[in-house]
Amino acid sequence: MQDVPVRSAAPIPMLDFSRQFASIRDEVLAAIESVCDSQQFILGPQVESFEAAAATACNAPHAIGCASGTDALWLALFAANIGPGDAVITTPFSFFATVSAILRVGAQPILADIDPRTFNLSVEAVEDILQKAPVTQKVKAVLPVHLYGQCADWNAFTELKYRHHLLLIEDAAQAFGATWNDTPAGALGDAAAFSFYPTKNLSAMGDAGLVTTLSGAIDERARVLRSHGMRRRYYHDEVGWNSRLDSIQAAILEVKLRYLPHWNQQRRNLAVRYDDLFSRAGLAAANVAEGVVLPYTDRRATHVFHQYVIRAPRRDALRKYLTDRRIGSEIYYPVPLHLQTSLVDLGYKRGDFPKSEAAADEVLALPMYPELREDEQEAVVDAVASFYA
């Protein structure tokens, strides 16, 4: 194997927090200082202000800040009255919290395979499950994940919702600012959950999450649940949880939210440039047997490219090759949920979801953040070309 010279000897990280912070440093520090001056650190005015701004951005009437994206999933499900005796259909190709939140409310997760183009939950696979009695009698909701920043096929899921009388809950943890037919993630389903973990396209400086909903009833209950089930201080109407959003995180997020449309557009521009570089290098292929498969974007979707994910032949060897050259990459996700040791009681086995299993063996996320430079992208693609030379 011959090496094609890499254009930059400097490390190319998967994500560089310092570049974004440098561009908004003064605004972020002023926002933090305002919280310190107010002395209202939990669910203060900054939280209310961010919730209002986020609701506007999502075109949703209600937004409820909480402690994490995992808690947001739990709040969305529980506030929608999903619990013991109910089943929720979701994907095995996602972060662990997608399924653990269903278990946490006492419901049964039922898994369905993915669309191999988008990596999102397959509507056809969900339909197959819904045709099977007595499972259909228990299914109360479907929980699609907008994986990597692209919305699931919401036209088809909406049709399923009305035909089978289901709730639709969005796992939008990676998709703030994404749209489907111009409707933002967060306003598509009955409720949605967002994560602001530091690696997300809209990121806190710590953990934070958000529930959005079209329902006043879900909004009201989620607010009660996030504060130990209290409507009045020290009067607990039900057993909730402590999942309140810190005012400092809310203040930081509101600063960043003002820049997010521009940052998301920069991500899309970088994705187009990656596509062009891979194509010009002769690496792009229709299937992984022939070369690198580039991300697919549905024409109805506005992708935010939280991640730029390729399918790669000999993925693990390629990743080691990049790591040896100080180029960051990540695998989202190497083990599908049905094969996780802690979820063995769900009763699935290898081979049950072949499209998810193939994705887990082939996907590789490459460096992607708004401040990524063109020469760095060229170095990434040069290194991939060198590996396959």
C-alpha positions in Angstrom: 0.0 0.0 0.0 1.5 3.4 -1.0 0.8 6.5 0.9 -0.6 9.6 -0.8 0.9 12.6 0.9 -1.4 14.1 3.6 -1.7 17.9 3.2 -1.5 18.7 6.9 0.8 17.2 9.5 -1.1 18.9 12.3 -3.8 16.9 14.2 -7.3 17.1 12.8 -9.6 16.5 15.8 -13.1 14.9 15.4 -14.4 18.1 17.1 -12.6 21.3 18.3 -14.6 23.1 21.0 -12.0 25.9 21.3 -12.7 27.3 17.8 -16.4 27.9 18.4 -15.8 29.3 21.9 -13.2 31.8 20.6 -15.8 33.2 18.2 -18.4 33.8 20.9 -16.3 34.0 24.1 -17.3 37.5 25.2 -21.0 36.8 24.7 -20.8 33.5 26.6 -18.9 34.9 29.5 -21.4 37.8 29.7 -24.3 35.4 29.8 -22.6 33.4 32.6 -21.9 36.6 34.5 -25.6 37.6 34.2 -26.6 34.3 35.9 -24.0 34.8 38.7 -25.4 38.4 39.2 -29.0 37.2 39.3 -28.2 34.4 41.9 -30.9 32.3 40.3 -29.1 29.2 39.3 -31.9 26.6 38.7 -35.0 27.2 36.5 -34.3 31.0 36.6 -35.3 33.7 34.1 -32.6 32.5 31.7 -34.3 29.1 31.5 -37.6 30.7 30.7 -36.0 32.9 28.1 -34.2 29.9 26.5 -37.3 27.8 26.5 -39.2 30.6 24.7 -36.4 31.0 22.1 -36.1 27.2 21.5 -39.9 26.9 21.1 -39.8 29.6 18.5 -36.9 28.0 16.7 -38.7 24.6 16.6 -42.1 26.2 15.7 -43.5 24.4 18.7 -45.8 26.0 21.3 -44.1 24.4 24.3 -40.5 23.8 25.3 -39.4 22.4 28.6 -35.7 22.5 29.7 -34.3 19.6 31.6 -31.1 18.1 32.8 -30.0 16.0 29.9 -31.2 14.5 26.6 -31.7 11.2 28.3 -34.0 12.8 30.8 -35.8 14.6 27.9 -36.6 11.2 26.4 -38.0 9.9 29.7 -40.0 13.1 30.3 -41.5 13.0 26.8 -42.6 9.4 27.1 -43.8 9.6 30.7 -45.6 13.0 30.2 -47.4 11.3 27.2 -48.7 8.7 29.6 -46.6 5.9 28.3 -45.8 3.3 30.9 -46.4 -0.3 32.2 -48.5 -2.4 29.8 -47.5 -0.2 26.8 -45.0 -1.0 24.0 -42.9 1.5 22.0 -41.4 0.6 18.7 -37.9 2.1 18.0 -34.6 1.4 16.3 -31.7 -0.8 17.4 -29.3 1.6 15.7 -29.1 4.5 18.1 -27.5 5.6 21.4 -28.4 3.5 24.4 -30.8 6.2 25.9 -33.3 5.6 23.1 -34.2 2.2 24.6 -33.3 2.8 28.2 -35.8 5.7 28.4 -38.6 3.3 27.3 -37.5 0.8 30.0 -37.3 3.6 32.6 -41.0 4.5 32.1 -41.9 0.8 32.5 -42.8 0.2 28.9 -41.6 -2.6 26.5 -39.2 -1.6 23.7 -39.9 -3.4 20.4 -37.2 -3.0 17.9 -37.5 -2.7 14.1 -34.7 -2.5 11.5 -33.4 0.6 9.7 -33.5 2.1 6.2 -29.9 1.5 5.1 -29.7 4.8 3.2 -30.6 7.1 6.0 -29.9 4.8 9.0 -33.2 5.9 10.4 -36.0 3.6 11.5 -37.7 1.9 8.6 -41.4 2.6 8.2 -41.8 -0.8 6.4 -40.2 -2.6 9.3 -42.5 -0.8 11.8 -45.5 -1.7 9.7 -44.6 -5.3 9.7 -44.6 -5.3 13.5 -47.9 -3.5 13.6 -49.5 -6.2 11.5 -48.7 -8.8 14.1 -51.3 -9.5 16.8 -51.3 -9.4 19.8 -48.3 -7.1 19.7 -50.4 -4.4 18.0 -52.7 -4.3 21.0 -49.9 -3.1 23.2 -48.1 -0.7 20.9 -48.9 2.9 22.1 -46.1 4.9 20.4 -43.3 4.9 17.8 -40.0 6.5 18.7 -38.1 7.3 15.5 -34.6 8.8 15.9 -33.5 11.6 13.6 -30.0 10.0 13.3 -26.9 12.1 12.5 -29.1 15.2 12.0 -31.6 14.0 9.3 -35.3 13.6 10.1 -36.9 10.2 9.7 -39.6 9.8 7.0 -42.3 11.8 8.8 -44.8 11.5 5.9 -44.9 7.8 6.3 -44.8 7.8 10.1 -47.7 10.3 10.2 -49.7 7.9 8.0 -49.0 5.1 10.4 -49.9 7.2 13.4 -53.4 7.8 12.2 -54.0 4.4 10.7 -52.9 2.6 14.0 -53.9 5.3 16.5 -50.4 5.8 17.8 -48.3 8.5 19.5 -45.2 9.7 17.7 -42.3 10.7 19.9 -39.2 12.2 18.2 -35.7 11.4 19.4 -34.3 14.6 18.0 -31.1 14.5 20.2 -28.9 15.1 17.1 -31.2 17.2 15.0 -31.8 20.7 16.4 -32.5 22.8 13.3 -33.3 19.9 11.0 -36.6 20.0 9.1 -38.9 17.7 7.2 -40.9 19.4 4.5 -39.9 22.7 6.1 -41.4 21.7 9.5 -38.7 21.7 12.2 -37.7 18.7 14.2 -39.5 19.2 17.5 -42.8 20.1 15.9 -43.3 16.9 13.9 -44.5 14.5 16.6 -46.6 14.6 19.7 -43.5 15.3 21.7 -39.7 15.5 21.0 -36.5 15.1 23.0 -33.3 17.1 22.4 -29.9 16.7 23.8 -27.4 19.5 24.3 -24.5 17.3 25.3 -21.2 19.2 24.4 -20.7 17.3 21.1 -24.2 18.2 19.7 -24.7 20.8 17.0 -26.4 23.0 19.6 -24.3 22.3 22.7 -24.2 23.2 26.3 -21.0 23.4 28.4 -22.2 20.4 30.4 -25.3 18.3 30.3 -28.7 19.8 29.3 -31.8 18.7 27.4 -35.2 19.9 26.2 -38.7 18.5 25.5 -40.8 20.2 22.9 -44.5 19.4 22.4 -47.6 20.5 20.5 -49.7 19.4 23.5 -50.5 21.7 26.5 -51.2 18.6 28.6 -47.8 17.0 27.9 -46.1 20.4 28.6 -47.8 20.8 31.9 -47.1 17.3 33.1 -43.4 17.4 31.9 -42.9 20.6 34.0 -44.3 18.8 37.0 -42.3 15.6 36.5 -39.0 17.5 36.1 -39.4 18.9 39.6 -40.2 15.9 41.8 -43.9 15.9 40.7 -44.6 19.3 42.3 -47.1 21.9 41.1 -46.7 23.8 44.4 -43.4 23.7 46.4 -43.3 20.7 48.7 -46.7 19.4 47.5 -45.9 16.3 45.4 -48.8 15.2 43.2 -46.9 12.3 41.8 -43.4 10.8 41.9 -41.3 12.7 39.4 -37.6 13.3 39.1 -35.0 16.0 39.7 -34.3 17.0 36.1 -34.1 20.8 36.2 -32.1 22.8 33.7 -29.3 25.0 35.1 -29.6 28.7 34.4 -26.0 28.9 33.3 -26.5 26.2 30.7 -29.7 27.9 29.5 -27.9 31.2 29.1 -25.1 29.6 27.1 -27.5 27.8 24.9 -29.5 30.9 24.1 -26.3 32.7 23.0 -25.5 29.7 20.7 -29.0 29.4 19.4 -28.7 32.8 17.7 -25.8 31.4 15.7 -27.2 28.0 15.0 -28.8 28.6 11.6 -25.5 29.9 10.3 -23.5 27.0 11.9 -25.9 24.4 10.5 -25.5 25.9 7.0 -21.7 25.7 7.4 -22.1 22.0 8.2 -24.2 21.5 5.1 -21.6 23.3 3.0 -18.9 21.1 4.5 -20.9 18.0 3.7 -21.2 19.1 0.1 -17.4 19.7 0.0 -16.7 16.2 1.5 -19.0 14.7 -1.2 -17.1 16.5 -3.9 -13.7 15.6 -2.5 -14.6 11.9 -2.2 -16.1 11.9 -5.7 -13.0 13.6 -7.3 -10.8 11.1 -5.5 -12.7 8.3 -7.1 -13.7 6.8 -3.8 -17.5 7.3 -3.9 -19.5 4.2 -4.6 -23.1 2.9 -4.6 -22.3 0.1 -2.1 -19.5 -0.7 0.4 -18.3 -3.6 -1.7 -17.1 -1.1 -4.4 -15.9 1.8 -2.2 -17.0 4.5 0.2 -20.7 5.1 0.5 -21.4 8.8 1.1 -24.3 10.1 3.3 -27.7 10.2 1.6 -30.1 13.1 2.1 -33.8 12.7 1.4 -35.0 15.6 -0.8 -37.8 16.3 1.8 -35.2 16.8 4.6 -33.0 19.6 5.6 -30.0 17.8 7.1 -27.9 19.5 9.8 -25.0 17.0 9.6 -24.5 16.7 13.3 -22.3 13.9 12.0 -20.9 13.2 8.5 -21.0 9.4 8.3 -19.7 7.2 5.6 -19.9 3.5 5.0 -16.3 2.2 4.7 -14.8 -1.1 3.5 -12.5 -2.5 6.2 -13.8 0.2 8.5 -11.8 -0.7 11.6 -8.5 -0.8 9.7 -9.3 2.5 8.1 -10.0 4.1 11.5 -6.7 2.9 12.9 -4.9 4.3 9.8 -6.5 7.7 10.4 -5.7 7.6 14.1 -2.1 6.8 13.3 -2.1 10.0 11.2 -3.7 12.0 14.0 -7.0 12.3 12.2 -10.1 12.0 14.4 -13.0 9.7 13.6 -15.7 7.9 15.6 -18.1 5.0 15.3 -21.7 5.8 16.0 -22.6 3.0 16.9 -20.4 -0.2 17.0 -22.9 -2.4 18.8 -26.6 -2.3 17.9 -28.9 -2.1 20.9 -30.3 -5.6 20.5 -26.8 -7.0 21.0 -26.0 -5.0 24.2 -25.3 -7.2 27.2 -27.7 -5.2 29.4 -30.6 -5.6 27.0 -30.4 -9.4 26.5 -33.7 -9.7 28.2 -35.4 -8.1 25.2 -35.0 -11.5 23.6 -33.3 -10.5 20.4 -30.2 -12.2 18.8 -27.6 -11.6 16.1 -29.2 -11.7 12.7 -32.6 -10.3 13.8 -31.8 -6.8 12.4 -29.3 -7.4 9.6 -29.4 -3.8 8.2 -28.5 -2.4 11.6 -25.8 -4.9 12.1 -24.3 -4.1 8.7 -24.3 -0.4 9.6 -22.6 -1.1 12.9 -19.8 -2.8 11.0 -19.4 -0.2 8.3 -20.2 3.4 9.6 -17.4 5.9 10.3 -18.0 9.5 11.3 -15.4 11.9 10.0 -14.4 15.3 11.5 -17.4 17.7 11.2 -17.9 21.0 12.9 -18.6 24.5 11.5 -15.1 25.7 12.0 -13.4 22.8 10.1 -11.1 24.2 7.5 -11.0 23.3 3.8 -7.4 22.1 4.0 -8.3 19.9 6.9 -11.1 18.3 4.9 -8.6 17.7 2.0 -6.2 16.1 4.4 -8.9 13.8 5.7 -9.9 12.6 2.2 -6.3 12.3 1.1 -5.7 10.0 4.1 -8.7 7.9 3.2 -7.5 7.8 -0.4 -4.0 6.8 0.8 -5.5 3.9 2.8 -7.4 2.5 -0.2 -4.6 3.2 -2.7 
